[in-house]
Structures are given as C-alpha cells and as structure tokens.
Amino acid sequence: MCSLGFLSCFDIYKFSEKFSSIVKKIYINRPNFETMLSGSEQKHITETALDNYTFDYVVQNTGTLEELKTALSRIHWRIKHE
C-alpha cells in the first residue's frame, strides 16, 4: 500500500501495468474535507498529481474510521477472490 505525492519518484502506472495481477490502485476520496491549504498550495503538483489517473477502486470516505476500514476490507476481499 502506497501513498504517493511525487509521481516523478515512482510511476504507479508503469509499475501497476507490469504487475497488474498483484497491484491494485485504490483512491480514497474525502469529498467533505475542508483543507487549510491556500488556493496556490491546492494547485501544487503534490496535491494534483493523481487528479487524472484511473484507479481500480475508489472509496468515498464520508463516514467514520470504522466505515472506511469496512470499505477497504470489502475491496481486499474482492481482490483476494478475483
């Protein structure tokens, strides 16, 4: 499991294409998250680098930590049983 800010250091897509049977891309979105970053900070590459990528799974993190864990457990189960 990775958290990537600088894709220049690690190209997730090249890696995931090469190992697609074992690497899955999961994006956790926090739609109601209120950032303390300024407008220019929000436009920085570390904040926008993943905006145009396609993920195998997208989780909408709108609930509790337990709900997030449950959603990720379900994805893990699906991946194990593919």
N, C-alpha and C positions, 0 to 999 in steps of 0.2 A: 504494500500500500504506500503510495507516494502523495506528497503534497508538493505541487510544482509551482514555482513562481517564475523562475528563469528557464524558459524552454531552450535557450541557447546552450545551456549546460547539459540538457537531457532531452532528446527529441522523443517524446512519448509515442508519436505516431510511427516512426521508423521502428522503434522497439516493439510496439504492440502489433505491428504488421508481421514482423519476423516471428513473434511468439504469440500469435493470436489465439492459439488453443489454450494458453495458460495465463495470458494477460488480458484483463478486462478494465475498461476505463469507466470509472464511476464519478459523476459530478454531483456534489451536494450543494444545492441552491438554497440560499436563505433569503427569500423574497421580501420579508418584512424587516430585514436587518437594517438598522439605522447606523450608518458609518459616521465616524468623526473625521474622516478624511476630507480635505478640501476638494474642490472641483478639479484642480490640476493634479492633485495626488490620485484621484479616482481614475484619471486618464493615463497614469503611468503604466508602462509595459508590465510591471509586476501585478497590476490589477486587471489588465485587459488581455493578457497573453492567451488565455483559454477561451475567449469570447466566441471565436469562430470554429472551434473544434467540435467534433461529433463524439459523443460518448456512448458506450454500450448501455449504460443505465444512468438515469437522472433521478435523484431523490430530492423532493421538495421538503426542506427542513422547516416546517411551520409549527411543530409541536414541541414536546418535551424531549429530553435526552433519551428517555426510555423508548419513546416512539421512534426516534432516529435509530436507536440500536435495533429495534424490531424490524424496521425497513431494511437496514443493512443485513440483518440475519436472513431475511427472506431472499435478498439478492444473492447472498452467499449460498443458500440452499439451491436456488435456481442454477447457479454456476456449477455447483457440485454435481447436479443431476442432468446437465446438458448432454 
